Amino acid sequence: MGSVSRQRAVLFMLEQKKSRVSEFLHGKRDLSMTQVERLRRLLGIPADVLLGLDG
């Protein structure tokens, strides 16, 4: 899963407004812990990837 960027993972978020996703993709907003948990649980994306801790 290391090839998946945090930004790419967010493209799959279904419950967010386009403007919030755009802000994240442009580095203006971080993911909330709730968003990280939902992406991890629903899509199997490791939290360390979503938090940018994968090195």
mmCIF file of the N, C-alpha and C atoms, coordinates in Angstrom:
data_MODEL
# 
_entry.id   MODEL 
# 
loop_
_atom_site.group_PDB 
_atom_site.id 
_atom_site.type_symbol 
_atom_site.label_atom_id 
_atom_site.label_alt_id 
_atom_site.label_comp_id 
_atom_site.label_asym_id 
_atom_site.label_entity_id 
_atom_site.label_seq_id 
_atom_site.pdbx_PDB_ins_code 
_atom_site.Cartn_x 
_atom_site.Cartn_y 
_atom_site.Cartn_z 
_atom_site.occupancy 
_atom_site.B_iso_or_equiv 
_atom_site.pdbx_formal_charge 
_atom_site.auth_seq_id 
_atom_site.auth_comp_id 
_atom_site.auth_asym_id 
_atom_site.auth_atom_id 
_atom_site.pdbx_PDB_model_num 
ATOM 1   N N  . MET A 1 1  ? 0.827   -1.190 0.000  1.00 0.00 ? 1  MET A N  1 
ATOM 2   C CA . MET A 1 1  ? 0.000   0.000  0.000  1.00 0.00 ? 1  MET A CA 1 
ATOM 3   C C  . MET A 1 1  ? 0.869   1.251  0.000  1.00 0.00 ? 1  MET A C  1 
ATOM 4   N N  . GLY A 1 2  ? 2.188   1.102  0.103  1.00 0.00 ? 2  GLY A N  1 
ATOM 5   C CA . GLY A 1 2  ? 3.080   2.239  0.180  1.00 0.00 ? 2  GLY A CA 1 
ATOM 6   C C  . GLY A 1 2  ? 3.028   3.145  -1.033 1.00 0.00 ? 2  GLY A C  1 
ATOM 7   N N  . SER A 1 3  ? 2.544   2.681  -2.164 1.00 0.00 ? 3  SER A N  1 
ATOM 8   C CA . SER A 1 3  ? 2.494   3.508  -3.364 1.00 0.00 ? 3  SER A CA 1 
ATOM 9   C C  . SER A 1 3  ? 1.285   4.442  -3.387 1.00 0.00 ? 3  SER A C  1 
ATOM 10  N N  . VAL A 1 4  ? 0.393   4.282  -2.438 1.00 0.00 ? 4  VAL A N  1 
ATOM 11  C CA . VAL A 1 4  ? -0.798  5.132  -2.372 1.00 0.00 ? 4  VAL A CA 1 
ATOM 12  C C  . VAL A 1 4  ? -0.481  6.366  -1.541 1.00 0.00 ? 4  VAL A C  1 
ATOM 13  N N  . SER A 1 5  ? -0.641  7.542  -2.135 1.00 0.00 ? 5  SER A N  1 
ATOM 14  C CA . SER A 1 5  ? -0.392  8.770  -1.392 1.00 0.00 ? 5  SER A CA 1 
ATOM 15  C C  . SER A 1 5  ? -1.603  9.128  -0.548 1.00 0.00 ? 5  SER A C  1 
ATOM 16  N N  . ARG A 1 6  ? -1.373  9.964  0.436  1.00 0.00 ? 6  ARG A N  1 
ATOM 17  C CA . ARG A 1 6  ? -2.485  10.433 1.267  1.00 0.00 ? 6  ARG A CA 1 
ATOM 18  C C  . ARG A 1 6  ? -3.528  11.131 0.415  1.00 0.00 ? 6  ARG A C  1 
ATOM 19  N N  . GLN A 1 7  ? -3.068  11.919 -0.544 1.00 0.00 ? 7  GLN A N  1 
ATOM 20  C CA . GLN A 1 7  ? -3.992  12.666 -1.385 1.00 0.00 ? 7  GLN A CA 1 
ATOM 21  C C  . GLN A 1 7  ? -4.852  11.728 -2.231 1.00 0.00 ? 7  GLN A C  1 
ATOM 22  N N  . ARG A 1 8  ? -4.230  10.695 -2.796 1.00 0.00 ? 8  ARG A N  1 
ATOM 23  C CA . ARG A 1 8  ? -4.984  9.733  -3.608 1.00 0.00 ? 8  ARG A CA 1 
ATOM 24  C C  . ARG A 1 8  ? -6.036  9.018  -2.767 1.00 0.00 ? 8  ARG A C  1 
ATOM 25  N N  . ALA A 1 9  ? -5.675  8.676  -1.541 1.00 0.00 ? 9  ALA A N  1 
ATOM 26  C CA . ALA A 1 9  ? -6.605  7.978  -0.660 1.00 0.00 ? 9  ALA A CA 1 
ATOM 27  C C  . ALA A 1 9  ? -7.845  8.811  -0.406 1.00 0.00 ? 9  ALA A C  1 
ATOM 28  N N  . VAL A 1 10 ? -7.654  10.110 -0.273 1.00 0.00 ? 10 VAL A N  1 
ATOM 29  C CA . VAL A 1 10 ? -8.784  10.991 0.022  1.00 0.00 ? 10 VAL A CA 1 
ATOM 30  C C  . VAL A 1 10 ? -9.750  11.093 -1.146 1.00 0.00 ? 10 VAL A C  1 
ATOM 31  N N  . LEU A 1 11 ? -9.289  10.863 -2.351 1.00 0.00 ? 11 LEU A N  1 
ATOM 32  C CA . LEU A 1 11 ? -10.187 10.913 -3.503 1.00 0.00 ? 11 LEU A CA 1 
ATOM 33  C C  . LEU A 1 11 ? -11.346 9.929  -3.370 1.00 0.00 ? 11 LEU A C  1 
ATOM 34  N N  . PHE A 1 12 ? -11.174 8.916  -2.548 1.00 0.00 ? 12 PHE A N  1 
ATOM 35  C CA . PHE A 1 12 ? -12.219 7.912  -2.357 1.00 0.00 ? 12 PHE A CA 1 
ATOM 36  C C  . PHE A 1 12 ? -13.209 8.275  -1.255 1.00 0.00 ? 12 PHE A C  1 
ATOM 37  N N  . MET A 1 13 ? -12.979 9.372  -0.591 1.00 0.00 ? 13 MET A N  1 
ATOM 38  C CA . MET A 1 13 ? -13.895 9.761  0.484  1.00 0.00 ? 13 MET A CA 1 
ATOM 39  C C  . MET A 1 13 ? -15.242 10.156 -0.108 1.00 0.00 ? 13 MET A C  1 
ATOM 40  N N  . LEU A 1 14 ? -16.272 9.503  0.348  1.00 0.00 ? 14 LEU A N  1 
ATOM 41  C CA . LEU A 1 14 ? -17.601 9.741  -0.216 1.00 0.00 ? 14 LEU A CA 1 
ATOM 42  C C  . LEU A 1 14 ? -18.419 10.751 0.576  1.00 0.00 ? 14 LEU A C  1 
ATOM 43  N N  . GLU A 1 15 ? -18.057 10.975 1.803  1.00 0.00 ? 15 GLU A N  1 
ATOM 44  C CA . GLU A 1 15 ? -18.891 11.805 2.653  1.00 0.00 ? 15 GLU A CA 1 
ATOM 45  C C  . GLU A 1 15 ? -18.380 13.236 2.800  1.00 0.00 ? 15 GLU A C  1 
ATOM 46  N N  . GLN A 1 16 ? -17.413 13.639 1.992  1.00 0.00 ? 16 GLN A N  1 
ATOM 47  C CA . GLN A 1 16 ? -16.846 14.965 2.122  1.00 0.00 ? 16 GLN A CA 1 
ATOM 48  C C  . GLN A 1 16 ? -17.258 15.856 0.957  1.00 0.00 ? 16 GLN A C  1 
ATOM 49  N N  . LYS A 1 17 ? -17.293 17.136 1.223  1.00 0.00 ? 17 LYS A N  1 
ATOM 50  C CA . LYS A 1 17 ? -17.567 18.106 0.172  1.00 0.00 ? 17 LYS A CA 1 
ATOM 51  C C  . LYS A 1 17 ? -16.350 18.218 -0.723 1.00 0.00 ? 17 LYS A C  1 
ATOM 52  N N  . LYS A 1 18 ? -16.567 18.531 -1.969 1.00 0.00 ? 18 LYS A N  1 
ATOM 53  C CA . LYS A 1 18 ? -15.469 18.674 -2.917 1.00 0.00 ? 18 LYS A CA 1 
ATOM 54  C C  . LYS A 1 18 ? -14.466 19.723 -2.473 1.00 0.00 ? 18 LYS A C  1 
ATOM 55  N N  . SER A 1 19 ? -14.933 20.802 -1.874 1.00 0.00 ? 19 SER A N  1 
ATOM 56  C CA . SER A 1 19 ? -14.020 21.868 -1.462 1.00 0.00 ? 19 SER A CA 1 
ATOM 57  C C  . SER A 1 19 ? -13.062 21.383 -0.375 1.00 0.00 ? 19 SER A C  1 
ATOM 58  N N  . ARG A 1 20 ? -13.536 20.550 0.537  1.00 0.00 ? 20 ARG A N  1 
ATOM 59  C CA . ARG A 1 20 ? -12.666 20.015 1.592  1.00 0.00 ? 20 ARG A CA 1 
ATOM 60  C C  . ARG A 1 20 ? -11.631 19.073 1.013  1.00 0.00 ? 20 ARG A C  1 
ATOM 61  N N  . VAL A 1 21 ? -12.032 18.244 0.079  1.00 0.00 ? 21 VAL A N  1 
ATOM 62  C CA . VAL A 1 21 ? -11.084 17.341 -0.571 1.00 0.00 ? 21 VAL A CA 1 
ATOM 63  C C  . VAL A 1 21 ? -10.047 18.163 -1.327 1.00 0.00 ? 21 VAL A C  1 
ATOM 64  N N  . SER A 1 22 ? -10.498 19.199 -2.020 1.00 0.00 ? 22 SER A N  1 
ATOM 65  C CA . SER A 1 22 ? -9.586  20.064 -2.752 1.00 0.00 ? 22 SER A CA 1 
ATOM 66  C C  . SER A 1 22 ? -8.589  20.730 -1.810 1.00 0.00 ? 22 SER A C  1 
ATOM 67  N N  . GLU A 1 23 ? -9.067  21.206 -0.665 1.00 0.00 ? 23 GLU A N  1 
ATOM 68  C CA . GLU A 1 23 ? -8.172  21.829 0.311  1.00 0.00 ? 23 GLU A CA 1 
ATOM 69  C C  . GLU A 1 23 ? -7.117  20.841 0.787  1.00 0.00 ? 23 GLU A C  1 
ATOM 70  N N  . PHE A 1 24 ? -7.516  19.590 1.011  1.00 0.00 ? 24 PHE A N  1 
ATOM 71  C CA . PHE A 1 24 ? -6.550  18.571 1.434  1.00 0.00 ? 24 PHE A CA 1 
ATOM 72  C C  . PHE A 1 24 ? -5.537  18.296 0.324  1.00 0.00 ? 24 PHE A C  1 
ATOM 73  N N  . LEU A 1 25 ? -6.027  18.132 -0.878 1.00 0.00 ? 25 LEU A N  1 
ATOM 74  C CA . LEU A 1 25 ? -5.140  17.822 -1.998 1.00 0.00 ? 25 LEU A CA 1 
ATOM 75  C C  . LEU A 1 25 ? -4.119  18.921 -2.248 1.00 0.00 ? 25 LEU A C  1 
ATOM 76  N N  . HIS A 1 26 ? -4.469  20.151 -1.893 1.00 0.00 ? 26 HIS A N  1 
ATOM 77  C CA . HIS A 1 26 ? -3.561  21.280 -2.091 1.00 0.00 ? 26 HIS A CA 1 
ATOM 78  C C  . HIS A 1 26 ? -2.778  21.639 -0.829 1.00 0.00 ? 26 HIS A C  1 
ATOM 79  N N  . GLY A 1 27 ? -2.827  20.763 0.175  1.00 0.00 ? 27 GLY A N  1 
ATOM 80  C CA . GLY A 1 27 ? -2.035  20.963 1.378  1.00 0.00 ? 27 GLY A CA 1 
ATOM 81  C C  . GLY A 1 27 ? -2.541  22.039 2.316  1.00 0.00 ? 27 GLY A C  1 
ATOM 82  N N  . LYS A 1 28 ? -3.801  22.442 2.163  1.00 0.00 ? 28 LYS A N  1 
ATOM 83  C CA . LYS A 1 28 ? -4.354  23.494 3.010  1.00 0.00 ? 28 LYS A CA 1 
ATOM 84  C C  . LYS A 1 28 ? -5.131  22.953 4.210  1.00 0.00 ? 28 LYS A C  1 
ATOM 85  N N  . ARG A 1 29 ? -5.372  21.659 4.230  1.00 0.00 ? 29 ARG A N  1 
ATOM 86  C CA . ARG A 1 29 ? -6.150  21.051 5.307  1.00 0.00 ? 29 ARG A CA 1 
ATOM 87  C C  . ARG A 1 29 ? -5.609  19.649 5.564  1.00 0.00 ? 29 ARG A C  1 
ATOM 88  N N  . ASP A 1 30 ? -5.561  19.285 6.847  1.00 0.00 ? 30 ASP A N  1 
ATOM 89  C CA . ASP A 1 30 ? -5.196  17.925 7.232  1.00 0.00 ? 30 ASP A CA 1 
ATOM 90  C C  . ASP A 1 30 ? -6.466  17.095 7.384  1.00 0.00 ? 30 ASP A C  1 
ATOM 91  N N  . LEU A 1 31 ? -6.291  15.795 7.393  1.00 0.00 ? 31 LEU A N  1 
ATOM 92  C CA . LEU A 1 31 ? -7.411  14.908 7.667  1.00 0.00 ? 31 LEU A CA 1 
ATOM 93  C C  . LEU A 1 31 ? -7.696  14.910 9.160  1.00 0.00 ? 31 LEU A C  1 
ATOM 94  N N  . SER A 1 32 ? -8.970  14.809 9.510  1.00 0.00 ? 32 SER A N  1 
ATOM 95  C CA . SER A 1 32 ? -9.315  14.670 10.926 1.00 0.00 ? 32 SER A CA 1 
ATOM 96  C C  . SER A 1 32 ? -9.093  13.207 11.324 1.00 0.00 ? 32 SER A C  1 
ATOM 97  N N  . MET A 1 33 ? -9.018  12.961 12.603 1.00 0.00 ? 33 MET A N  1 
ATOM 98  C CA . MET A 1 33 ? -8.851  11.579 13.064 1.00 0.00 ? 33 MET A CA 1 
ATOM 99  C C  . MET A 1 33 ? -10.060 10.732 12.664 1.00 0.00 ? 33 MET A C  1 
ATOM 100 N N  . THR A 1 34 ? -11.232 11.332 12.630 1.00 0.00 ? 34 THR A N  1 
ATOM 101 C CA . THR A 1 34 ? -12.437 10.609 12.195 1.00 0.00 ? 34 THR A CA 1 
ATOM 102 C C  . THR A 1 34 ? -12.303 10.195 10.735 1.00 0.00 ? 34 THR A C  1 
ATOM 103 N N  . GLN A 1 35 ? -11.812 11.094 9.893  1.00 0.00 ? 35 GLN A N  1 
ATOM 104 C CA . GLN A 1 35 ? -11.632 10.778 8.480  1.00 0.00 ? 35 GLN A CA 1 
ATOM 105 C C  . GLN A 1 35 ? -10.586 9.684  8.298  1.00 0.00 ? 35 GLN A C  1 
ATOM 106 N N  . VAL A 1 36 ? -9.492  9.787  9.043  1.00 0.00 ? 36 VAL A N  1 
ATOM 107 C CA . VAL A 1 36 ? -8.445  8.767  8.967  1.00 0.00 ? 36 VAL A CA 1 
ATOM 108 C C  . VAL A 1 36 ? -9.020  7.409  9.360  1.00 0.00 ? 36 VAL A C  1 
ATOM 109 N N  . GLU A 1 37 ? -9.756  7.370  10.449 1.00 0.00 ? 37 GLU A N  1 
ATOM 110 C CA . GLU A 1 37 ? -10.342 6.107  10.914 1.00 0.00 ? 37 GLU A CA 1 
ATOM 111 C C  . GLU A 1 37 ? -11.327 5.533  9.896  1.00 0.00 ? 37 GLU A C  1 
ATOM 112 N N  . ARG A 1 38 ? -12.158 6.362  9.305  1.00 0.00 ? 38 ARG A N  1 
ATOM 113 C CA . ARG A 1 38 ? -13.121 5.871  8.311  1.00 0.00 ? 38 ARG A CA 1 
ATOM 114 C C  . ARG A 1 38 ? -12.429 5.319  7.073  1.00 0.00 ? 38 ARG A C  1 
ATOM 115 N N  . LEU A 1 39 ? -11.420 6.037  6.591  1.00 0.00 ? 39 LEU A N  1 
ATOM 116 C CA . LEU A 1 39 ? -10.682 5.550  5.418  1.00 0.00 ? 39 LEU A CA 1 
ATOM 117 C C  . LEU A 1 39 ? -9.961  4.246  5.736  1.00 0.00 ? 39 LEU A C  1 
ATOM 118 N N  . ARG A 1 40 ? -9.407  4.154  6.932  1.00 0.00 ? 40 ARG A N  1 
ATOM 119 C CA . ARG A 1 40 ? -8.721  2.936  7.347  1.00 0.00 ? 40 ARG A CA 1 
ATOM 120 C C  . ARG A 1 40 ? -9.699  1.770  7.423  1.00 0.00 ? 40 ARG A C  1 
ATOM 121 N N  . ARG A 1 41 ? -10.827 2.009  8.063  1.00 0.00 ? 41 ARG A N  1 
ATOM 122 C CA . ARG A 1 41 ? -11.811 0.948  8.272  1.00 0.00 ? 41 ARG A CA 1 
ATOM 123 C C  . ARG A 1 41 ? -12.518 0.548  6.979  1.00 0.00 ? 41 ARG A C  1 
ATOM 124 N N  . LEU A 1 42 ? -12.966 1.515  6.209  1.00 0.00 ? 42 LEU A N  1 
ATOM 125 C CA . LEU A 1 42 ? -13.769 1.217  5.026  1.00 0.00 ? 42 LEU A CA 1 
ATOM 126 C C  . LEU A 1 42 ? -12.952 0.801  3.806  1.00 0.00 ? 42 LEU A C  1 
ATOM 127 N N  . LEU A 1 43 ? -11.769 1.374  3.647  1.00 0.00 ? 43 LEU A N  1 
ATOM 128 C CA . LEU A 1 43 ? -10.982 1.103  2.451  1.00 0.00 ? 43 LEU A CA 1 
ATOM 129 C C  . LEU A 1 43 ? -9.699  0.329  2.726  1.00 0.00 ? 43 LEU A C  1 
ATOM 130 N N  . GLY A 1 44 ? -9.412  0.093  3.995  1.00 0.00 ? 44 GLY A N  1 
ATOM 131 C CA . GLY A 1 44 ? -8.216  -0.666 4.335  1.00 0.00 ? 44 GLY A CA 1 
ATOM 132 C C  . GLY A 1 44 ? -6.915  0.095  4.118  1.00 0.00 ? 44 GLY A C  1 
ATOM 133 N N  . ILE A 1 45 ? -6.983  1.416  4.094  1.00 0.00 ? 45 ILE A N  1 
ATOM 134 C CA . ILE A 1 45 ? -5.781  2.226  3.911  1.00 0.00 ? 45 ILE A CA 1 
ATOM 135 C C  . ILE A 1 45 ? -5.126  2.396  5.278  1.00 0.00 ? 45 ILE A C  1 
ATOM 136 N N  . PRO A 1 46 ? -3.871  2.014  5.401  1.00 0.00 ? 46 PRO A N  1 
ATOM 137 C CA . PRO A 1 46 ? -3.210  2.131  6.703  1.00 0.00 ? 46 PRO A CA 1 
ATOM 138 C C  . PRO A 1 46 ? -3.186  3.572  7.210  1.00 0.00 ? 46 PRO A C  1 
ATOM 139 N N  . ALA A 1 47 ? -3.415  3.728  8.499  1.00 0.00 ? 47 ALA A N  1 
ATOM 140 C CA . ALA A 1 47 ? -3.435  5.059  9.100  1.00 0.00 ? 47 ALA A CA 1 
ATOM 141 C C  . ALA A 1 47 ? -2.105  5.774  8.918  1.00 0.00 ? 47 ALA A C  1 
ATOM 142 N N  . ASP A 1 48 ? -0.986  5.032  8.950  1.00 0.00 ? 48 ASP A N  1 
ATOM 143 C CA . ASP A 1 48 ? 0.311   5.691  8.798  1.00 0.00 ? 48 ASP A CA 1 
ATOM 144 C C  . ASP A 1 48 ? 0.463   6.323  7.424  1.00 0.00 ? 48 ASP A C  1 
ATOM 145 N N  . VAL A 1 49 ? -0.162  5.742  6.404  1.00 0.00 ? 49 VAL A N  1 
ATOM 146 C CA . VAL A 1 49 ? -0.148  6.343  5.067  1.00 0.00 ? 49 VAL A CA 1 
ATOM 147 C C  . VAL A 1 49 ? -0.972  7.624  5.063  1.00 0.00 ? 49 VAL A C  1 
ATOM 148 N N  . LEU A 1 50 ? -2.139  7.570  5.665  1.00 0.00 ? 50 LEU A N  1 
ATOM 149 C CA . LEU A 1 50 ? -3.026  8.731  5.696  1.00 0.00 ? 50 LEU A CA 1 
ATOM 150 C C  . LEU A 1 50 ? -2.455  9.874  6.533  1.00 0.00 ? 50 LEU A C  1 
ATOM 151 N N  . LEU A 1 51 ? -1.670  9.531  7.526  1.00 0.00 ? 51 LEU A N  1 
ATOM 152 C CA . LEU A 1 51 ? -1.071  10.545 8.380  1.00 0.00 ? 51 LEU A CA 1 
ATOM 153 C C  . LEU A 1 51 ? 0.295   11.001 7.895  1.00 0.00 ? 51 LEU A C  1 
ATOM 154 N N  . GLY A 1 52 ? 0.764   10.385 6.807  1.00 0.00 ? 52 GLY A N  1 
ATOM 155 C CA . GLY A 1 52 ? 2.057   10.772 6.246  1.00 0.00 ? 52 GLY A CA 1 
ATOM 156 C C  . GLY A 1 52 ? 3.234   10.241 7.032  1.00 0.00 ? 52 GLY A C  1 
ATOM 157 N N  . LEU A 1 53 ? 3.049   9.139  7.756  1.00 0.00 ? 53 LEU A N  1 
ATOM 158 C CA . LEU A 1 53 ? 4.093   8.579  8.596  1.00 0.00 ? 53 LEU A CA 1 
ATOM 159 C C  . LEU A 1 53 ? 4.798   7.392  7.951  1.00 0.00 ? 53 LEU A C  1 
ATOM 160 N N  . ASP A 1 54 ? 4.475   7.124  6.691  1.00 0.00 ? 54 ASP A N  1 
ATOM 161 C CA . ASP A 1 54 ? 5.025   5.942  6.022  1.00 0.00 ? 54 ASP A CA 1 
ATOM 162 C C  . ASP A 1 54 ? 6.419   6.163  5.458  1.00 0.00 ? 54 ASP A C  1 
ATOM 163 N N  . GLY A 1 55 ? 6.970   7.337  5.670  1.00 0.00 ? 55 GLY A N  1 
ATOM 164 C CA . GLY A 1 55 ? 8.341   7.626  5.270  1.00 0.00 ? 55 GLY A CA 1 
ATOM 165 C C  . GLY A 1 55 ? 8.437   7.947  3.852  1.00 0.00 ? 55 GLY A C  1 
# 
